[in-house]
Amino acid sequence: MKKVSFAEFGGPDVLRLIDAEEPHPGPGQVRIAVRAAGVNPVDWRIREGQVLGDRPVELPSGVGLDAAGVVDEVGEGVEGVGIGDRVFGEGASTYAEFAVLSAWARMPEGLTFEEAAGYPSVVETALRVLRESGVRPGQTLLVSGASGGVGSAVLQIARDRGITVIGTAGPANQDYLRSLGALATTYGEGWVERVRALGRADAALDLAGSGVIRELAELTGDARKVISIADLDAPRLGARFSGAAGSVPEALTEAVRLISRGMLHIPVEKTYPLAEAAEAHADSRAGHARGRRALIV
Ligand SMILES: NC(=O)c1ccc[n+]([C@@H]2O[C@H](COP(=O)([O-])OP(=O)(O)OC[C@H]3O[C@@H](n4cnc5c(N)ncnc54)[C@H](OP(=O)(O)O)[C@@H]3O)[C@@H](O)[C@H]2O)c1
């Protein structure tokens, strides 16, 4: 089968489309014929050799966590899903024709494979940071970097819960943030005053890692009310860093519930063929997105 792989850490050009052995599911896993793989920033962070936890990456390595496709092998002890089912979920080396998933859910009606591949990591992260922020219905959450994959999910889940959001994004994404129910303003010079003019925040999320922890602490009145998913300096400045993934199966169940009720939609910014994974990584790394990118297999 075809699979995207890299044998050394480095820029997008280390990615190769290779012929590889097909993977098979272990106990509690399923294998899918991948139809689309979600492109997440963590994919290029791993490819660059950034240290993202205590599990070292062994080379050569496949790429990709999120995918959607059709189940074609079922591991020992797996119940409730069968060959031919359309599922989305999280696994390993998903930029490939076949991939093993360790967490999955049936795709909701009406969702395309490329849309579905964009949800798993994004929704897990959004639910986690909302929980850790402690923000309650009726309160206001400030979100720096609100238009990307994680931001798109945070805004819609917050709206569903009756939480007001003030979000920052680039000029091209202001109407997009408003369409997700947020009060919107641009980042860049003068943004603190612009946010203050929109209201008082009970908690804040830094989703872009753009060096704004001090300002978010000032706007919420307390650094402990600030959570970052992208700035490793956050704890040194008194804020919290959220890094340990929560339950992906629970997140997928919640994603299906929200999507089916029409309360959550992550748009697809752009799709690429598997052979153009390097271009997808370069685009993701540029740091401007509306929703998620996906590789079509
Ligand atoms: N710790 C964790 O568990 C965890 C989990 C998931 C993701 N992450 C990290 O969190 C970050 C966001 O992930 P993502 O998937 O949402 O990324 P993404 O889809 O690429 O979105 C990035 C967003 O950042 C915005 N942005 C760029 N420069 C900005 C600035 N100076 N100020 C404010 N916003 C800015 C962009 O807005 P415009 O396009 O409007 O400019 C874009 O919407 C990545 O660094 C990722 O590695 C961490």
PDBQT file of the ligand as one rigid body, heavy atoms in Angstrom, charges set to zero:
ROOT
HETATM    1  N1  LIG A 301      -1.559  21.049  23.492  1.00  0.00    +0.000 N 
HETATM    2  C1  LIG A 301      -2.471  20.369  22.808  1.00  0.00    +0.000 C 
HETATM    3  O1  LIG A 301      -3.073  19.422  23.299  1.00  0.00    +0.000 OA
HETATM    4  C2  LIG A 301      -2.787  20.787  21.397  1.00  0.00    +0.000 A 
HETATM    5  C3  LIG A 301      -3.846  20.175  20.703  1.00  0.00    +0.000 A 
HETATM    6  C4  LIG A 301      -4.169  20.647  19.418  1.00  0.00    +0.000 A 
HETATM    7  C5  LIG A 301      -3.432  21.693  18.858  1.00  0.00    +0.000 A 
HETATM    8  N2  LIG A 301      -2.386  22.221  19.562  1.00  0.00    +0.000 N 
HETATM    9  C6  LIG A 301      -1.620  23.368  19.018  1.00  0.00    +0.000 C 
HETATM   10  O2  LIG A 301      -2.494  24.494  19.041  1.00  0.00    +0.000 OA
HETATM   11  C7  LIG A 301      -2.253  25.332  17.935  1.00  0.00    +0.000 C 
HETATM   12  C8  LIG A 301      -3.548  25.567  17.185  1.00  0.00    +0.000 C 
HETATM   13  O3  LIG A 301      -4.001  24.373  16.600  1.00  0.00    +0.000 OA
HETATM   14  P1  LIG A 301      -5.062  24.421  15.419  1.00  0.00    +0.000 P 
HETATM   15  O4  LIG A 301      -5.222  23.041  14.945  1.00  0.00    +0.000 OA
HETATM   16  O5  LIG A 301      -6.272  25.177  15.814  1.00  0.00    +0.000 OA
HETATM   17  O6  LIG A 301      -4.220  25.285  14.318  1.00  0.00    +0.000 OA
HETATM   18  P2  LIG A 301      -4.705  25.961  12.975  1.00  0.00    +0.000 P 
HETATM   19  O7  LIG A 301      -5.947  25.302  12.510  1.00  0.00    +0.000 OA
HETATM   20  O8  LIG A 301      -3.525  26.015  12.085  1.00  0.00    +0.000 OA
HETATM   21  O9  LIG A 301      -5.100  27.453  13.404  1.00  0.00    +0.000 OA
HETATM   22  C9  LIG A 301      -4.169  28.392  13.802  1.00  0.00    +0.000 C 
HETATM   23  C10 LIG A 301      -4.919  29.707  14.018  1.00  0.00    +0.000 C 
HETATM   24  O10 LIG A 301      -4.049  30.652  14.643  1.00  0.00    +0.000 OA
HETATM   25  C11 LIG A 301      -4.455  31.947  14.217  1.00  0.00    +0.000 C 
HETATM   26  N3  LIG A 301      -3.350  32.884  14.343  1.00  0.00    +0.000 N 
HETATM   27  C12 LIG A 301      -2.228  32.973  13.584  1.00  0.00    +0.000 A 
HETATM   28  N4  LIG A 301      -1.437  33.974  14.061  1.00  0.00    +0.000 NA
HETATM   29  C13 LIG A 301      -2.095  34.494  15.145  1.00  0.00    +0.000 A 
HETATM   30  C14 LIG A 301      -1.786  35.533  16.069  1.00  0.00    +0.000 A 
HETATM   31  N5  LIG A 301      -0.670  36.277  15.984  1.00  0.00    +0.000 N 
HETATM   32  N6  LIG A 301      -2.695  35.788  17.053  1.00  0.00    +0.000 NA
HETATM   33  C15 LIG A 301      -3.823  35.077  17.174  1.00  0.00    +0.000 A 
HETATM   34  N7  LIG A 301      -4.163  34.082  16.313  1.00  0.00    +0.000 NA
HETATM   35  C16 LIG A 301      -3.293  33.790  15.329  1.00  0.00    +0.000 A 
HETATM   36  C17 LIG A 301      -4.886  31.788  12.785  1.00  0.00    +0.000 C 
HETATM   37  O11 LIG A 301      -5.891  32.752  12.529  1.00  0.00    +0.000 OA
HETATM   38  P3  LIG A 301      -6.029  33.502  11.094  1.00  0.00    +0.000 P 
HETATM   39  O12 LIG A 301      -6.008  32.427  10.038  1.00  0.00    +0.000 OA
HETATM   40  O13 LIG A 301      -7.374  34.163  11.195  1.00  0.00    +0.000 OA
HETATM   41  O14 LIG A 301      -4.867  34.431  10.972  1.00  0.00    +0.000 OA
HETATM   42  C18 LIG A 301      -5.397  30.356  12.734  1.00  0.00    +0.000 C 
HETATM   43  O15 LIG A 301      -6.796  30.337  12.725  1.00  0.00    +0.000 OA
HETATM   44  C19 LIG A 301      -1.133  24.649  17.119  1.00  0.00    +0.000 C 
HETATM   45  O16 LIG A 301       0.082  25.242  17.494  1.00  0.00    +0.000 OA
HETATM   46  C20 LIG A 301      -1.186  23.206  17.584  1.00  0.00    +0.000 C 
HETATM   47  O17 LIG A 301       0.077  22.565  17.479  1.00  0.00    +0.000 OA
HETATM   48  C21 LIG A 301      -2.053  21.792  20.799  1.00  0.00    +0.000 A 
ENDROOT
TORSDOF 0
